[in-house]
Amino acid sequence: MDIVEITKENGKVFSFLEGQGDFSVSFSRGSLFILK
């Protein structure tokens, strides 16, 4: 598994382990969405 890091403009870093299957990540109104 790979460790994926997403950095927001305010400097916060979100880290999570990649699970099985493809996924996409998006920021919307300050919220983090992980779509599988």
PDB file of N, CA, C, O and CB in Angstrom:
ATOM      1  N   MET A   1       0.844  -1.201   0.000  1.00  0.00           N
ATOM      2  CA  MET A   1       0.000   0.000   0.000  1.00  0.00           C
ATOM      3  C   MET A   1       0.873   1.243   0.000  1.00  0.00           C
ATOM      4  O   MET A   1       1.979   1.248   0.540  1.00  0.00           O
ATOM      5  CB  MET A   1      -0.951   0.010   1.222  1.00  0.00           C
ATOM      6  N   ASP A   2       0.360   2.284  -0.609  1.00  0.00           N
ATOM      7  CA  ASP A   2       1.083   3.545  -0.658  1.00  0.00           C
ATOM      8  C   ASP A   2       0.472   4.523   0.326  1.00  0.00           C
ATOM      9  O   ASP A   2      -0.727   4.477   0.602  1.00  0.00           O
ATOM     10  CB  ASP A   2       1.074   4.130  -2.079  1.00  0.00           C
ATOM     11  N   ILE A   3       1.304   5.407   0.851  1.00  0.00           N
ATOM     12  CA  ILE A   3       0.807   6.473   1.717  1.00  0.00           C
ATOM     13  C   ILE A   3       0.615   7.713   0.861  1.00  0.00           C
ATOM     14  O   ILE A   3       1.545   8.184   0.207  1.00  0.00           O
ATOM     15  CB  ILE A   3       1.786   6.753   2.910  1.00  0.00           C
ATOM     16  N   VAL A   4      -0.600   8.234   0.874  1.00  0.00           N
ATOM     17  CA  VAL A   4      -0.916   9.392   0.043  1.00  0.00           C
ATOM     18  C   VAL A   4      -1.097  10.601   0.944  1.00  0.00           C
ATOM     19  O   VAL A   4      -1.800  10.528   1.952  1.00  0.00           O
ATOM     20  CB  VAL A   4      -2.191   9.143  -0.815  1.00  0.00           C
ATOM     21  N   GLU A   5      -0.473  11.702   0.590  1.00  0.00           N
ATOM     22  CA  GLU A   5      -0.594  12.923   1.381  1.00  0.00           C
ATOM     23  C   GLU A   5      -1.220  14.014   0.530  1.00  0.00           C
ATOM     24  O   GLU A   5      -0.828  14.230  -0.617  1.00  0.00           O
ATOM     25  CB  GLU A   5       0.785  13.375   1.922  1.00  0.00           C
ATOM     26  N   ILE A   6      -2.193  14.695   1.106  1.00  0.00           N
ATOM     27  CA  ILE A   6      -2.830  15.806   0.412  1.00  0.00           C
ATOM     28  C   ILE A   6      -2.615  17.066   1.240  1.00  0.00           C
ATOM     29  O   ILE A   6      -2.926  17.092   2.431  1.00  0.00           O
ATOM     30  CB  ILE A   6      -4.352  15.537   0.177  1.00  0.00           C
ATOM     31  N   THR A   7      -2.092  18.094   0.619  1.00  0.00           N
ATOM     32  CA  THR A   7      -1.829  19.330   1.339  1.00  0.00           C
ATOM     33  C   THR A   7      -2.818  20.407   0.915  1.00  0.00           C
ATOM     34  O   THR A   7      -2.999  20.665  -0.275  1.00  0.00           O
ATOM     35  CB  THR A   7      -0.389  19.800   1.100  1.00  0.00           C
ATOM     36  N   LYS A   8      -3.455  21.031   1.899  1.00  0.00           N
ATOM     37  CA  LYS A   8      -4.363  22.133   1.598  1.00  0.00           C
ATOM     38  C   LYS A   8      -3.599  23.445   1.604  1.00  0.00           C
ATOM     39  O   LYS A   8      -2.433  23.496   1.995  1.00  0.00           O
ATOM     40  CB  LYS A   8      -5.526  22.181   2.609  1.00  0.00           C
ATOM     41  N   GLU A   9      -4.266  24.502   1.167  1.00  0.00           N
ATOM     42  CA  GLU A   9      -3.615  25.805   1.081  1.00  0.00           C
ATOM     43  C   GLU A   9      -3.214  26.313   2.455  1.00  0.00           C
ATOM     44  O   GLU A   9      -2.233  27.045   2.579  1.00  0.00           O
ATOM     45  CB  GLU A   9      -4.531  26.811   0.400  1.00  0.00           C
ATOM     46  N   ASN A  10      -3.963  25.933   3.498  1.00  0.00           N
ATOM     47  CA  ASN A  10      -3.660  26.440   4.828  1.00  0.00           C
ATOM     48  C   ASN A  10      -2.512  25.681   5.484  1.00  0.00           C
ATOM     49  O   ASN A  10      -2.140  25.984   6.618  1.00  0.00           O
ATOM     50  CB  ASN A  10      -4.892  26.364   5.702  1.00  0.00           C
ATOM     51  N   GLY A  11      -1.941  24.688   4.777  1.00  0.00           N
ATOM     52  CA  GLY A  11      -0.771  24.006   5.295  1.00  0.00           C
ATOM     53  C   GLY A  11      -1.073  22.701   6.000  1.00  0.00           C
ATOM     54  O   GLY A  11      -0.148  21.967   6.347  1.00  0.00           O
ATOM     55  N   LYS A  12      -2.347  22.389   6.225  1.00  0.00           N
ATOM     56  CA  LYS A  12      -2.666  21.125   6.876  1.00  0.00           C
ATOM     57  C   LYS A  12      -2.425  19.974   5.903  1.00  0.00           C
ATOM     58  O   LYS A  12      -2.636  20.109   4.697  1.00  0.00           O
ATOM     59  CB  LYS A  12      -4.130  21.118   7.380  1.00  0.00           C
ATOM     60  N   VAL A  13      -1.982  18.847   6.442  1.00  0.00           N
ATOM     61  CA  VAL A  13      -1.697  17.689   5.598  1.00  0.00           C
ATOM     62  C   VAL A  13      -2.584  16.526   6.028  1.00  0.00           C
ATOM     63  O   VAL A  13      -2.642  16.173   7.206  1.00  0.00           O
ATOM     64  CB  VAL A  13      -0.194  17.295   5.679  1.00  0.00           C
ATOM     65  N   PHE A  14      -3.263  15.946   5.068  1.00  0.00           N
ATOM     66  CA  PHE A  14      -4.089  14.779   5.341  1.00  0.00           C
ATOM     67  C   PHE A  14      -3.357  13.549   4.813  1.00  0.00           C
ATOM     68  O   PHE A  14      -2.957  13.518   3.649  1.00  0.00           O
ATOM     69  CB  PHE A  14      -5.508  14.918   4.691  1.00  0.00           C
ATOM     70  N   SER A  15      -3.178  12.532   5.663  1.00  0.00           N
ATOM     71  CA  SER A  15      -2.500  11.316   5.246  1.00  0.00           C
ATOM     72  C   SER A  15      -3.421  10.121   5.437  1.00  0.00           C
ATOM     73  O   SER A  15      -4.169  10.057   6.413  1.00  0.00           O
ATOM     74  CB  SER A  15      -1.191  11.122   6.031  1.00  0.00           C
ATOM     75  N   PHE A  16      -3.367   9.196   4.526  1.00  0.00           N
ATOM     76  CA  PHE A  16      -4.165   7.990   4.668  1.00  0.00           C
ATOM     77  C   PHE A  16      -3.534   6.887   3.836  1.00  0.00           C
ATOM     78  O   PHE A  16      -2.761   7.153   2.915  1.00  0.00           O
ATOM     79  CB  PHE A  16      -5.635   8.237   4.242  1.00  0.00           C
ATOM     80  N   LEU A  17      -3.873   5.640   4.170  1.00  0.00           N
ATOM     81  CA  LEU A  17      -3.341   4.507   3.432  1.00  0.00           C
ATOM     82  C   LEU A  17      -4.256   4.179   2.270  1.00  0.00           C
ATOM     83  O   LEU A  17      -5.480   4.181   2.401  1.00  0.00           O
ATOM     84  CB  LEU A  17      -3.171   3.287   4.347  1.00  0.00           C
ATOM     85  N   GLU A  18      -3.650   3.901   1.144  1.00  0.00           N
ATOM     86  CA  GLU A  18      -4.422   3.565  -0.049  1.00  0.00           C
ATOM     87  C   GLU A  18      -4.966   2.154   0.078  1.00  0.00           C
ATOM     88  O   GLU A  18      -4.213   1.208   0.309  1.00  0.00           O
ATOM     89  CB  GLU A  18      -3.560   3.702  -1.324  1.00  0.00           C
ATOM     90  N   GLY A  19      -6.281   2.014  -0.072  1.00  0.00           N
ATOM     91  CA  GLY A  19      -6.901   0.690   0.000  1.00  0.00           C
ATOM     92  C   GLY A  19      -6.967   0.055  -1.373  1.00  0.00           C
ATOM     93  O   GLY A  19      -6.349   0.534  -2.323  1.00  0.00           O
ATOM     94  N   GLN A  20      -7.717  -1.020  -1.468  1.00  0.00           N
ATOM     95  CA  GLN A  20      -7.853  -1.701  -2.748  1.00  0.00           C
ATOM     96  C   GLN A  20      -8.744  -0.880  -3.669  1.00  0.00           C
ATOM     97  O   GLN A  20      -9.685  -0.225  -3.221  1.00  0.00           O
ATOM     98  CB  GLN A  20      -8.426  -3.123  -2.559  1.00  0.00           C
ATOM     99  N   GLY A  21      -8.440  -0.924  -4.944  1.00  0.00           N
ATOM    100  CA  GLY A  21      -9.262  -0.212  -5.917  1.00  0.00           C
ATOM    101  C   GLY A  21      -8.796   1.215  -6.123  1.00  0.00           C
ATOM    102  O   GLY A  21      -7.947   1.724  -5.391  1.00  0.00           O
ATOM    103  N   ASP A  22      -9.362   1.844  -7.125  1.00  0.00           N
ATOM    104  CA  ASP A  22      -9.014   3.225  -7.441  1.00  0.00           C
ATOM    105  C   ASP A  22      -9.852   4.177  -6.609  1.00  0.00           C
ATOM    106  O   ASP A  22     -10.945   3.828  -6.164  1.00  0.00           O
ATOM    107  CB  ASP A  22      -9.208   3.510  -8.939  1.00  0.00           C
ATOM    108  N   PHE A  23      -9.341   5.371  -6.401  1.00  0.00           N
ATOM    109  CA  PHE A  23     -10.100   6.369  -5.665  1.00  0.00           C
ATOM    110  C   PHE A  23      -9.670   7.750  -6.116  1.00  0.00           C
ATOM    111  O   PHE A  23      -8.602   7.918  -6.704  1.00  0.00           O
ATOM    112  CB  PHE A  23      -9.910   6.205  -4.143  1.00  0.00           C
ATOM    113  N   SER A  24     -10.505   8.732  -5.839  1.00  0.00           N
ATOM    114  CA  SER A  24     -10.159  10.107  -6.169  1.00  0.00           C
ATOM    115  C   SER A  24     -10.364  10.971  -4.939  1.00  0.00           C
ATOM    116  O   SER A  24     -11.194  10.663  -4.085  1.00  0.00           O
ATOM    117  CB  SER A  24     -11.003  10.630  -7.361  1.00  0.00           C
ATOM    118  N   VAL A  25      -9.612  12.042  -4.854  1.00  0.00           N
ATOM    119  CA  VAL A  25      -9.684  12.922  -3.696  1.00  0.00           C
ATOM    120  C   VAL A  25     -10.012  14.330  -4.166  1.00  0.00           C
ATOM    121  O   VAL A  25      -9.446  14.812  -5.148  1.00  0.00           O
ATOM    122  CB  VAL A  25      -8.355  12.902  -2.893  1.00  0.00           C
ATOM    123  N   SER A  26     -10.921  14.983  -3.469  1.00  0.00           N
ATOM    124  CA  SER A  26     -11.259  16.352  -3.840  1.00  0.00           C
ATOM    125  C   SER A  26     -11.562  17.169  -2.598  1.00  0.00           C
ATOM    126  O   SER A  26     -12.043  16.641  -1.595  1.00  0.00           O
ATOM    127  CB  SER A  26     -12.455  16.378  -4.803  1.00  0.00           C
ATOM    128  N   PHE A  27     -11.276  18.460  -2.671  1.00  0.00           N
ATOM    129  CA  PHE A  27     -11.601  19.374  -1.584  1.00  0.00           C
ATOM    130  C   PHE A  27     -12.800  20.218  -1.992  1.00  0.00           C
ATOM    131  O   PHE A  27     -12.861  20.729  -3.110  1.00  0.00           O
ATOM    132  CB  PHE A  27     -10.385  20.273  -1.225  1.00  0.00           C
ATOM    133  N   SER A  28     -13.750  20.357  -1.080  1.00  0.00           N
ATOM    134  CA  SER A  28     -14.916  21.179  -1.376  1.00  0.00           C
ATOM    135  C   SER A  28     -15.330  21.935  -0.128  1.00  0.00           C
ATOM    136  O   SER A  28     -15.715  21.328   0.871  1.00  0.00           O
ATOM    137  CB  SER A  28     -16.082  20.318  -1.904  1.00  0.00           C
ATOM    138  N   ARG A  29     -15.254  23.234  -0.181  1.00  0.00           N
ATOM    139  CA  ARG A  29     -15.655  24.083   0.940  1.00  0.00           C
ATOM    140  C   ARG A  29     -14.953  23.671   2.233  1.00  0.00           C
ATOM    141  O   ARG A  29     -15.572  23.634   3.297  1.00  0.00           O
ATOM    142  CB  ARG A  29     -17.172  24.027   1.129  1.00  0.00           C
ATOM    143  N   GLY A  30     -13.662  23.363   2.138  1.00  0.00           N
ATOM    144  CA  GLY A  30     -12.885  23.041   3.326  1.00  0.00           C
ATOM    145  C   GLY A  30     -13.031  21.622   3.808  1.00  0.00           C
ATOM    146  O   GLY A  30     -12.488  21.276   4.858  1.00  0.00           O
ATOM    147  N   SER A  31     -13.753  20.776   3.073  1.00  0.00           N
ATOM    148  CA  SER A  31     -13.936  19.395   3.487  1.00  0.00           C
ATOM    149  C   SER A  31     -13.166  18.469   2.557  1.00  0.00           C
ATOM    150  O   SER A  31     -13.010  18.744   1.368  1.00  0.00           O
ATOM    151  CB  SER A  31     -15.429  19.025   3.506  1.00  0.00           C
ATOM    152  N   LEU A  32     -12.687  17.365   3.124  1.00  0.00           N
ATOM    153  CA  LEU A  32     -11.933  16.393   2.333  1.00  0.00           C
ATOM    154  C   LEU A  32     -12.845  15.234   1.964  1.00  0.00           C
ATOM    155  O   LEU A  32     -13.472  14.623   2.830  1.00  0.00           O
ATOM    156  CB  LEU A  32     -10.688  15.884   3.109  1.00  0.00           C
ATOM    157  N   PHE A  33     -12.913  14.938   0.672  1.00  0.00           N
ATOM    158  CA  PHE A  33     -13.747  13.842   0.205  1.00  0.00           C
ATOM    159  C   PHE A  33     -12.875  12.783  -0.455  1.00  0.00           C
ATOM    160  O   PHE A  33     -12.075  13.095  -1.337  1.00  0.00           O
ATOM    161  CB  PHE A  33     -14.825  14.349  -0.775  1.00  0.00           C
ATOM    162  N   ILE A  34     -13.028  11.524  -0.025  1.00  0.00           N
ATOM    163  CA  ILE A  34     -12.334  10.414  -0.670  1.00  0.00           C
ATOM    164  C   ILE A  34     -13.393   9.550  -1.338  1.00  0.00           C
ATOM    165  O   ILE A  34     -14.219   8.933  -0.666  1.00  0.00           O
ATOM    166  CB  ILE A  34     -11.474   9.583   0.359  1.00  0.00           C
ATOM    167  N   LEU A  35     -13.363   9.510  -2.660  1.00  0.00           N
ATOM    168  CA  LEU A  35     -14.381   8.784  -3.411  1.00  0.00           C
ATOM    169  C   LEU A  35     -13.800   7.493  -3.957  1.00  0.00           C
ATOM    170  O   LEU A  35     -12.754   7.496  -4.606  1.00  0.00           O
ATOM    171  CB  LEU A  35     -14.939   9.647  -4.555  1.00  0.00           C
ATOM    172  N   LYS A  36     -14.484   6.390  -3.689  1.00  0.00           N
ATOM    173  CA  LYS A  36     -14.023   5.116  -4.229  1.00  0.00           C
ATOM    174  C   LYS A  36     -14.982   4.648  -5.297  1.00  0.00           C
ATOM    175  O   LYS A  36     -14.780   3.586  -5.887  1.00  0.00           O
ATOM    176  CB  LYS A  36     -13.889   4.056  -3.120  1.00  0.00           C
TER     177      LYS A  36
END
